Amino acid sequence: MQLTRMLVLALGITVAQAQTPIHLIPQPVSVQTKSGTYRLTNSTSIQYNQPAGKATADLLAKQLNGPTGFSITPKSGTSGSIQLEINTTPDAKLGDEGYTLNATTKGVRITANKPAGLFYGAQTLTQLLPKEIGSKTAVSTNWTIPAVQITDYPRFGWRGIMLDVSRHFFPKEDVKSFIDQIAALKYNTFHWHLTDDNGWRIEIKSLPKLTSVGAFRVARTGHFGDRADPKPGEPTPYGGFYTQDDIREIVWYAQDRNVTIVPEIDIPGHSMAALAAYPELSCTKQQVSVNPGTNFADWYGNGTFKMKVENTLNPSDENVYVFLDKVFTEVAALFPNPYIHAGGDECYKGYWAQDPGCQALMKKLNIHHVEDLQGYFMGRVEKILAAKGKKFLGWDEILEGGISPTATVMSWRGIKGGIEAAQMGHNVVMTPTTFAYLDYNQGDNSVDPPIYATLRTQTSYNYDPVPDGVDAKYILGGQGNLWTEQIPNLRYAEYMLYPRSWALSEVYWSPKAARNWPDFVTRMENHFDRADVAQINHSKAVYDAIVKTSMNGDKLMLNMAGEIPGLTIYYSTDDTMPDQFSTKYTQPVALPDGPITLRVVTYRAGKPVGHLITLSRDALMKRAGQ
């Protein structure tokens, strides 16, 4: 009887292990589950068949040894219980970044054509392990890997995340952590926004004031965009910059993780930090300060604006191009990738219109519209970059002044610029605000600090980077952009990144046909748990109700929905705190007249989830456009 009981228990454990759910992000091309598991132990070995596999083997061992407490040491060979194999005969379907992963009860074998594929296979392997693999200290658990056969390769070659380090400075170690996190999700491009009005963050040795002056600003707190102007002579303690040695270290760090760094020097607008250091490069030559987050522009509803403080380089001044040649000479030497991003966005041309030098240049060039001066400027910049062996990349405004056929366009103002650029034969990186701006709120504006707009995870997940009617060969891929006006540190950057960066990783990596929102939600919730163990911050706004209002005659109508399956919404308008016994929302309802306050909660599987949303009648009327 005892032996029978032990056999049943053993069989039960085997069945449970064979049915271990697999929750991978991004979703691979093919996943075939099998029976059984492989158990990781201190005697597990990692081997690689070619020297090019060593870097991935070393990183994998580091990822495994920390949380397990093991001391696995990789070595060259062909008989590892975890075997990293670079194909001697390339598998055409895998390309440069694809891999196969075969996990059995005896071990794991990852094959790829190139080291990049091995690296991505290793990232998948860590996701197959229990969530404790993300622990920062050694823990005791059953380190099992479910038996599975995976074939995987990316849909797009450009899979990026942009981090703005100008508006808030992120120290070198934070940048490395950021790279670790995006690489684990199979992003291969780190767009590094290094310069803007709020700080110049890269050392240029031939122009030392760019960092001695341009990297630091006055200390301010409060909502970015509403802060007080700098005072004459006020100290400038806030800021920082990356030395050229820092840059080299980070570039090397990223290369080991198959991440290409694309630096951005944002010109001719967004140059206030540069002008604080070298005001003679502007039209007015007036001294300006590195901006701490003041309201320095009037924005109009149609996307146009007027600067109150000059932040543009002077396109008619030859000294500007001497300056830029120095900058790009040093930048090009630091970054081995083929691209340098030269900005080109939101360039205010009002100072150009009033400048005699710009007017004389327009006459010389037979230019009738001051807007076209930007085309001339960006053309000069592209020639400077070409002389350094670099390709020119810019935001979609670069289309407005005319650009060379070799320029690559990053489409951010919706998808229109990307469509136009592709139809003109330009390569395009799609990163529209409407799907990929990760600084936008993830949930209700009454919960998270308000910013310009809202972008929900489901919206990001449903994005397709190839617009209808566009030849896909011109779409290099896409990226998410994290502007940091209201993001002062890495912890909050994580909160804004996840889960939307999980969603976008699947958009850029996985086959379009494989996308399934309810299935992604299940995997996302598993990654919430994994992120908790890894101490990676994340938002759970997906659990919150989506609250909208409209007018039906003189009646204020309430329309609510859930972002994920299985949410039940309850609400009150009688100054009580809602719970599962309050009014259940099932369909649009007319709200009562009078000075009501709406309170909304969500439940899932009988338990409260998400945030309490509280909205006054005035706030509800505003949502209805009243």
N, C-alpha and C positions, 0 to 999 in steps of 0.2 A: 504493500500500500504506500509506504513512504517513498519507494523508488518510483512508483507510478506518479505520485504527486510531484516529485522533483522533475520528472520528464515533462509533465504538463507545464510546470512553471518555466522550464527551459524553453519549451516550444513556444510558450506565450511570449517570452522575452524575444525570441527570434522573430516571431511574427510582428511584434511591436516595432522592432528595429527595422524590419523590412518595409514597414509602412511609414517610416519616418517621413513626414512631409518635407518637401523641398521648396524653399522660398527664396529664389534667386532674383536679384535686381542688379542689372537689367536682365530680362528674360532671354535665355539662350535661344538659338535657332532650333535646336532639337535636344530634348531631354527624354531619355528612356530609362525609367526606373527598373531596378532588378531586386532580387531577394538578397537579404543579408546586409552586413555592414563590415567595414574595416575599422579596427580599433587602433588609434594612435597611442603609442607608448614611448617610453624613454629609449627603447631599442629600435624604434623606427629610424630608417636611414633615408637620407635625401641624396640622390646622385644625379649628375648631369652628364650627357654624352659628348658635349662640345664645350670648349672654354666660354663661348658666348652665353651659355646658360648659367654660368657661375653667379652673376649678379642677382638673378632671380632666385636661385637656390639659397644664396645668403640672406636675401630679404625674407624669403619664406621661412627659413629656419628661425629668424629673429621674430617673425610674427607668431610662430608656434611656440617657441621656447618661453617667452615671457609669461603668458597666461597658464601654460601647462606646467611650468617649472622643469621641463625637460632640458636636456643639453644636447640636442641634435646638431651634429656638425656635418655640413654638406661636403661631398667630395666627388671627384670625377669618377665616372663608372657607368655601367649599364644594368646594374642589378639592384637598384635602390627600391625599398618598399614604397617610396615616393620617387618615381623616376621622371625626370625632365628630359625630354627627347626633342632635339631639333632634327627635322626630317632631312635625310641625305638626298631624297628625291622629293621636291616640293609637292604638296597637295594643292592643286590649283584653286579649289573652292575655298580654302582657308585664307588665301592672300597673305599679307604681311602681319596681320593682327589676329587672325583666327587661331583656333586650337581645338583639339579633342581632349576630353578627359574621360578616362575609363577607371572607375572605382569598383573593385571587387572585394571579396572577403580577404584577399591576400595583399592588397595594396592599391596604389593609385598610379596611373601612368598618364602623363600630360605630354602631348605631342604638338608641335607647331613648326611652321616654316622659318620663323624668325624669333628672336628673343622677346619681341613685343607680345607675340602669341603665348609664349610660355608665361610671361608675367600675368596676362589676363586669365590664363588657366589657373594660375596660383591664387588669384583673387577669388575666382569661383570656388576653388577648393576651400578657402577659409570660410566662405559663406555656407558651405555644406557642413561645417563643424558646428557644435552647439554654440549658443549665443555667448557663452563665457569666453570664447576665443578673443573677444574684444576687451577682456579685463586688463587693467593696468598692473595687476598683481597676480601672482600664481594662485590658482584655485583648483580644487579637487572636484572633478566631474567625470562622467563617462565620455571620453573623447572619441566618439564614433562618427564615421563618415558613411552615409547610406550608399549602397551599391547603385551605380548609375552610369549610363553612357551619354556623354554630352558632346555635341558638335556645335561649334559656335564661331561666328565671325560678324563684324560690324556692318551695318547698313551704310553708314557715312564715314568718310575719312577724317572729317573735322568734327570733333566732339569736345566742346569747350565750356569753360566757366571763366568769366571775367571777375577780377577783384579790384576794386577801386581803393588804392592805398593813399590817395591824395587827401580826400575829405577827412578821413581818419587814417592815421599811420598804424600799420601792423608790423610788429617786430619780426626779425628774421625767423625765429623759431615758430612763430605763428604762421608765417608763410609756408614753412615746411609742413606743418600740420595740415594746412589747407590743401597742399599738394598731395599729401598722403590720402586725405579723405576723397578727393576727386579721382585720384588714380584707382582707388579701390572700386569705384563705380564705372571704371573703364573710360573715363574722360581722358583724352590724350592731348588737350591743349589748355594751357593756362595763359589767358589774356591778362597781362599785368598793366593796369592803368596807373602809370607812374607819375604823371604830371597833370596838374589842373590848377584852377584858381586858388586852391586851398593848400597847396604844398607841392614842391618839387622834390621827388624822393630818390633820385639816382645821382650818384657822384659823377660829375664831369670835370676832370682834373684841369682842363684848359680854361674852365669857367667856374672858378671856385665859389663865387657869390651865389650861384644857383642853389647851393646847399647851405652855405653859411648864412645866407639871408632867406632864400626861397623855401627852405625846408622847415621854417619855424614861424609860428604866428602867436598872437596874443591868446591868452587863456579865456575861454568862454564856455558857459554851460547854457542849457535850455534848448528849445526847439531850433534845429538847424534851419536857417533862413530868416529867423526872427531875432538874431543876436545883435548886440550893440557893436557899432563901428569901433575899430581900433582908435586909441587916443594917441596924440603925438608923444613920442618918446616912451610909450608903454612897453614893458618887457615882453619878449616873445618866447615863453618857455615851452609851448606845446609844439610837438612835431618830431622829426627824425628823418633819416634817409639811409639808403643802403650804399655802403662803400662798394667800390668795384670788386674787392675781394668777397664781400657778401654776395654780390650778384653772381660771381663765378661759382661760389659754393652752392647757391640755390639752383643755378642752371645744372650743375653736375648732379645735385640731389634729384632734380626733376628727371634728368635723362635716365637715371637708374630705374625710374618708375614709368618709363615710356611717356613722359609728359614733355611736350614742346612748349617753351615759353615764348609768347609773342609780346614784346614790349610795346607800350603805346606812349608816344610823346604827342600830346594833344595840342595841335596848332591849326590855324593861326589864332582862333579864339581860345577860350579857357586857358589863357596864358598869364593870368595875373601874378602868379608866383614868380614866373620868369621875369616879368616886368618890374616886380618889386626889387629884384636883384639888378636888372639892367633896364631902367626906365627909358633910356635913349632909343630902345628898339620899338617904342610905340609911336603913334602919330603926334600926340600932344607933348611927349617927353616928360609928363608930370609924374611925380613920385606916387606910387600906389603901395598898398600893403598886401601881404599874403592874407587872403580873406578867411576870417574865422567862422563864416556861416551867417553873414549879414544879408539883408534884402538888397542886393546890388543891381536888380533888374526889375523892370515892369513887364509882366507877361500878359499878353492879350489872348483872348479865347481862340483865335485861329492859329495858334502856334508861333506867332511872331512875338518879338520882344524888343525892348529898348534898354540898353545898358546905362546905369547911372555912374559906373566907374569903368574906365577903359581896361579891357582885358585882351586886346587883339594886337598881334604883331603888325608892323607896317609893311605892306607888300611892295611899296615903292622904294624902300631903303635897302641898298645893296648890303649894308652891314648886317641886316637881318639874315641874309643868305650865308654870309660868312659865319655868323653865329650858329646857324642851323648845320652848316657843314662840320663845324667843330663838334656839335652835339652828336650828330649821326655818325661821325667817324668813330667816336668812343662807344656809342651804343652798338653799332654794327660789330665791333670787335668783341663785345661781351656776349652777344647772343648768336649762336651758330645757326638758328633756324633761318629759312629764306625770307621771312616776312618781318617788316617793321610797320606797325600801325601808326599813322600820322594824324589821327583824329579827323579834323575837318568839319565837326559838328557845331551847330549853334554859334556860328561866327557872326557877331554883330558888325555891320558895315557902316554904321552911322558916322564913326570917326573917320573912316576912309572917305566918305562923301564930302567931308569938310576939309580934308587935308590937301594942300596945294600939290604936294608931291604925288599923291594918288591920282589927282585930277590930271596932272601932266602925263603920268604913265598911261592913263586911260586914253588920252588923246594920241599918244605915241603908238599905242596898240590898236587904235581905232575901236576902242571899247565904249559902248554907249550906256551900259548899265553897270553901276558899281558892283552889283552882285557877281558880275563876270570876272572881277578881279581875283576872286577866290580861285577860279579855274587857272588863271595865270600863276598864282602863288603855288597851288598844289602841283602844277606842272613842273615848276622849278624844284619843288621838294622831291618829286618823283625822280628827276634827273640826279639829284644829290644821292638818293638812295640807290639808284642803279649804278652809280659810280662806286658804291661800296659793295656791290654784288647782292643787293637786297631788293625784294619785291615790295611794291607800294600797296598798302591796305588802308582803307579809310571808311568812315561812316557814310551813310548813303547820300549826305549832302554833297559829297564830292562829284556826284553826277551833274549837279546844277551848273557848273562852270565848264563842263567838258573835260574828259580825262582820256588818257591813252588806252588802247585796247588791252594792255597788259595789267592794268590796275584791277585789284580785287575789292569788291564792295561788301561792306557789312551792313545789312539792312535792318534798321532798328525802328524807323517810324512806320510801324505796321509792315505789311508785306509788299507794298506798292514799289518801293525802291528796289527790292530784290527782283521783282518781276521785270521791271524796266531794265535793270542791269543785265539780267540773264538774256533778255531778248536782244540786247546789244552785243552779246557774246562775252560778257564779263563773268569771271568766276564770282560766286556769291556765298557768303556765310549768313545764314538766316538767324536773326536774333531780335524778333519784333517785340515791342513793349507788351503787346496784347497776349503774348504767350510765354515770354522768356525773361521778363524783368523781375528779378528776384527780390528787389527792394520794395516792391509793391506789397500791400497788406495781403495776408493769406486768408483772413476771415473778416469778421464784422469790424468796421471802423470804430465802434464803441468799445471794443475789447483791446485790440492792439493799438499802439500809437499811430495816429492817422498820417497818411502820406498821400501822394497824388492820386493813387488808384488802387484797385483791388485785383489780385490775380490768384485764383483758387487753383489748388493742385489738380483737380479734374480738368480744368481748362488747359493747363500746361500738358497734361497727359494726352489730351485729345489733339494736340498740335501735329500737323504734318509739314515738315520743312519744304516740301516740293509743291509749290502752288500749281493749281490747275492750268494747263496750257503752257507750262514751262518745261523745256528740255532738262531732264534731271542731271545731265552731265555737267551743267553749269553750277549746280548746287553742291558745294563742297561739304556742307553739313550745317551745323548750327551750334549755338551756345546759349547759356544763361548768363545774365549780367547782374552783378551785385554791386550797385552803387551804395556808398556808405555815408551819406548825409546823416542818417539816423542810426548808424551801426558803429559804435565806438570800439568794439573789441571782438575777438574771435568767437567768444561764447554766443554773442548775439548774432554774429554772422552765421553761425550754425543754425540758430533758430530760424533765420530767414531762408537759409538754403534748403532745409529739409522739412517736409518730404518732397518739395517741388523739384529739387535736383535729382532725387530718386526717379521721379516721373520723367524728367527730361533725359536722364541717362538712357531710359528705355526708348524714348522717342528717337534718339540719335544712334543707338546701337541695334535695337531689336528689329526684326522684320515688321513692317507695318501691319501685316495680316495677323500677327501674333498678339497685337494689343487688345486687352480686355480689361475694362475698368474694374468690374467686381473682383476679378482674379488679382489684379494689381493691389486692390485694397487689402486683400488677405495677406499678400506678401509684404505690403507696407506696414501692416500692424505687427508682423513678425519683426520687421526692421526697427519699429519703435522699441521693442524689447531689446534688440541687439544694441541699439544706440544708447539705451539706458545703461547697459552694462559697460559700454565703451566710454561713457560719460560725454557723449556727443549730444549737444542740445538739439531740440527739434520742436516744431509747432504741432499741436493737435487740433488746429482750427477745422480740420475736416469733420470733426464731430459736432461742430456748431451749426445751428440753424442758419439758413440763408433767408434774411428778412427783407421783403420788398413791399412797397405800398404803391397805390395808384388811386386816382379819383374816379368815382362813378357818380356823375352829377355832383351833388354836394356831400356825398358819403366817402369817407376815407376807407379804402379797402386794404385788407391785410392778405398778403400772399407769401407763404413760407414753403421751404423745401429743405431736404437734406442732401448733402453732397455725396454721402456714401450709402450703400444699401443698409437697411435694417434700423434706421433711426426713427424714433417716435418723438414727435414734438408736442410739448405741453406749454400752455401760456396762461397768463393772468392779466387782467386790466383793472383789478380792484384793490391794488396796493397790498396783495398777498404774495408770498414767495411761492412760485409754482413748483409742483412736483408731479409724480405720476398720477395723482388724484385730481389734478387741476384739469382745465378744459383741454381736450386733445384736439390738435389741429388736423383736419382732414381735407379741407377745401377752403378757397378764398372766402373771407368773412368781412362784413362791414363792422368797423370798429365803432364803439359807442361815442357819442358826442361828449364834449366836456374835456377838462384838463386831466386826461388819463395818462398813466404810465404803463407801457407794455413791458412785461417780463417774460422771457422765453427760456426754456430749458430743453435739453434733448436726453432721451434715454435709449439704451441699446441693450437688448437681452435682459430687460428689467432693471438695469442699473444706470444711474446718471452718468453722462459723459459730457465732455466739452465744457464750455463756459456759460454762465448766466449772461444773457443779453438784456440790457435795460435801456429802453428808449422812451423819451418824453413825447408828448403829442407834437410839439414843435419839431422834434427830430424826425418823427414819422411823416409829418407834412412836408418837410424838406425833401425826404426821399421820394415823395410823390410829385416833386417839382413845384411845390407851392411856397 
